[in-house]
Amino acid sequence: MVIVDFQRCGYCGGCVSLCPVGAIELVETRPVIDQTCMDCGLCLGACPLGALSLEGQEAERGRQGLALRRRYDVVVVGAGPAGSTAARRAAELGLSVLLLEKRQEIGSPVRCAEGVGHELLAPFIEPDERWISATVDKAQFTVMSGDKVETKRAEGGRGYVLERRVFDRVLAEKAVEAGAQLAVKTAARGLLIEDGVVRGVIVGGQSGVEVEASVVIGADGVESRVGMWAGLDTTLPQKDAMACAQFLLAGIDIDPTCCYYYISQELAPGGYAWVFPKGAGKANVGLGVQADMAARPALDYLTRFIEGQPHLAQGSPVTLVVGGVPVALPPARLVTDGCLLIGDAARQVDPLTGGGITNAMTAGQYAAEAAARAIEAGDTSAAKLAEYEERWAATLGRKMARNYRLKERFGPARRASRDFVRIFAVAAAGA
Ligand SMILES: Cc1cc2nc3c(=O)[nH]c(=O)nc-3n(C[C@H](O)[C@H](O)[C@H](O)COP(=O)(O)OP(=O)(O)OC[C@H]3O[C@@H](n4cnc5c(N)ncnc54)[C@H](O)[C@@H]3O)c2cc1C
């Protein structure tokens, strides 16, 4: 039987074309091999990444990607907005930096509705039409409760609906321009830990390559393992996790300069639905459901929501996006000896809106600056790296904590109230 190393597999489908008995199928992004496989091995040579081998005959798989150094000042795990911003800042500060990304294409698949405010984004990067799908200056809030429907509109302020596939890649390129080394399709598989101190990462497949670092920054998103490996408790309570589903709908008629929000416990229990324009006749149409309140999968709520809105139902889905959003308080500790967590890995998402892009970038900057000071001082202990925690807590962390308290105070049963909608509108505007 042919074995697939999924960490290496690039889901190109080349192997399928060579199989004489049709035993291999490319199921979305995974080749699946069934029992009719004859062990002929014809598919092995067709794999550009050496991901296939015959059971019991482990073939020479070859190197994966370009050579890494044995040691860096900083290793950043994850090239999302948090990781790329941290890597860029650390490199600007003169540190040697390795930025690891497990996916072969940065920013894909997208797990985001892609809305950001201009004021929060501008300190990090000049707006560029390559990664902006729509510029918005209005927001509409519709509250639906039973037969009652109430709509409020707010104008002013500037925001963007991004094209994250391009945006995330441009952020990573900026990190490289600043001097960081980027390695794609290179996952961190664990941490090097000595006497409780994080000393680096283990990357690659089964054999694993050890890369030492003075500081490891965990920017590995909602699915973060770095925190857990480092002994930080990042487990989310079910009530603080949102299950989200979204279609990019084409062929719809909406105001391309307005973001629409729908608050309704029937449509999206514990969460809300959104329609964010993506250019002429297109929008990200999605919703999030609080995980402990979901009687059905989020995708099911989404299709019902769209079916109930004739102006959306006339469109066709072009992509399906799914994802989990942490709407929790950050863990008690974001640092340990030699390691910091940032972005979704540190649960630094707005608990009311689920927005996390610019928070992740801010945390990336703070973490890189704290790491640089710690390395310069020759002290990368948790006590020294706590500068980052303190700076976060005194700035954006304070806002997150306030919004978490408001989320708790206005439980799902109170979300149709005018007070909540006002609070939500303020949070959606990024204040
Ligand atoms: C449906 C949905 C809608 C959203 N809408 C919005 C919105 O409109 N506005 C907004 O501001 N926020 C939104 N968010 C949240 C936003 O997407 C995140 O907060 C943001 O992407 C966090 O950035 P990050 O860099 O921390 O994590 P990510 O963007 O998730 O990046 C983490 C990276 O780490 C990589 N990685 C993971 N593990 C490893 C490993 N072991 N080794 C190497 N690499 C690894 C991943 O492949 C990934 O590229 C939404 C989220 C969802 C799910």
The ligand as an ORCA input file, in Angstrom:
! r2SCAN-3c Opt
* xyz 0 1
  C     -14.757     33.522      9.371
  C     -13.840     34.547      9.966
  C     -14.049     35.889      9.730
  C     -13.181     36.840     10.262
  N     -13.363     38.145      9.926
  C     -12.509     39.085     10.363
  C     -12.641     40.435      9.946
  O     -13.506     40.789      9.151
  N     -11.759     41.342     10.434
  C     -10.749     40.981     11.292
  O      -9.987     41.864     11.740
  N     -10.597     39.708     11.699
  C     -11.433     38.740     11.235
  N     -11.253     37.428     11.592
  C     -10.136     37.090     12.492
  C      -8.796     37.147     11.745
  O      -8.851     36.325     10.600
  C      -7.687     36.681     12.683
  O      -7.802     37.363     13.906
  C      -6.298     36.944     12.092
  O      -6.086     36.206     10.917
  C      -5.234     36.577     13.128
  O      -3.963     36.641     12.566
  P      -2.827     35.650     13.102
  O      -1.600     36.021     12.353
  O      -2.817     35.660     14.572
  O      -3.334     34.189     12.699
  P      -3.566     33.557     11.262
  O      -3.965     34.583     10.274
  O      -4.482     32.405     11.481
  O      -2.141     33.014     10.846
  C      -1.556     31.927     11.522
  C      -0.590     31.278     10.571
  O       0.159     30.295     11.276
  C       0.333     29.175     10.439
  N       0.663     28.024     11.291
  C      -0.151     27.388     12.167
  N       0.492     26.402     12.787
  C       1.769     26.417     12.285
  C       2.922     25.621     12.534
  N       2.889     24.625     13.420
  N       4.047     25.902     11.861
  C       4.096     26.905     10.924
  N       3.012     27.669     10.646
  C       1.880     27.438     11.334
  C      -1.002     29.074      9.724
  O      -0.904     28.285      8.553
  C      -1.295     30.532      9.447
  O      -0.765     30.959      8.207
  C     -12.101     36.440     11.084
  C     -11.895     35.089     11.335
  C     -12.744     34.144     10.777
  C     -12.475     32.681     11.034
*
